[in-house]
Amino acid sequence: MAEIELLIKEPEPGEIYEGKVTRVMPFGAFIEILPGKEGLLHISKMAKHRVEKVEDEMNVGDTVKVKVTEIDSQNRINLSRKELL
């Protein structure tokens, strides 16, 4: 039953998730926070210090704790890790 709830759950701003890094790009990392739900953790929101390379902070397969900061009009999920550090 819990698995079904996760599949239909919609993330909301302010919620905190432990997610898995699925892709790393020069501008940030994509994190799967729920099954089939990915958000962008922008490089500027990864740490309190300036991050030069995403790979210095995280790699594909890593588990990270993130907070949903915004869901835009196109349902893109924006994440932050900086607020949790």
N, C-alpha and C positions, 0 to 999 in steps of 0.2 A: 504494500500500500504506500509506503514512504517513497518508493521509486516512482510511482505514478504521480504523486504530489510534486516531486522534483521536475518531472517532465512537463507539467502544466503550469508550474510556478513561473511568475513573471518577476524579474528583478525590479526593485524600486530604489530611487535615490536615497542614500543614507544607510542602506543595508551593507553589511560586511560579509565577504565570502572568502573561502580558501579555494583558490582556483589553480588551474594548471596552465603553464605557458605552452601555447600551441604553435605560435610563430613569432619570430624575432625580426624586426625591420629596423632600418636606420633611425626611424622616428619614434619607435616604441615597441611594445610587445602586445600580442593578442593573448588574452587569458580566457579560458573556458571556465565560467563561474557556475554554470548549471548545465546539465546535458543539452547540447545544441545551442547554448547561449554564450556567445563570445563578446568580450568587451575590449576596448583599447586602453592600455595603460601607456599614456604618452611619456616620452623620455623625461619631460619636465616634472612629471608627477611620481617618479620612481623613488626618489630619495631626497633628503633635505639638502644634500650637497649637489653640486652640478655634476651630472652624469655625461661623460664624453661618449662612451659606447655602451649600448644596451647590454651587450655581452659581458661587460664588466659587472653588471648587477644581476643578470639572470639569463638562463638558456632554456631552450625547448625541453619540456619535461619537468622543469622545476615547479614546485608548489609555492605559491605566494598568497599572502593575505592582502586583500584589496577592498576598497570601499567604492560603491557606485556613487559617482558624483552627479551624473546627469544622464538622462536618456533623451536624445534629441528627437525632432519631428520625424526623422527617418528611422526611428527606433535603434539608432546606434548607441551603444552603451559606453560611456566614458568612465574610466576608473582612476583611482588614486591609491598609491601606497604610502606616499609622503605623509599624509594625514594620520597614518597609523603608527608611524615610527616615533 
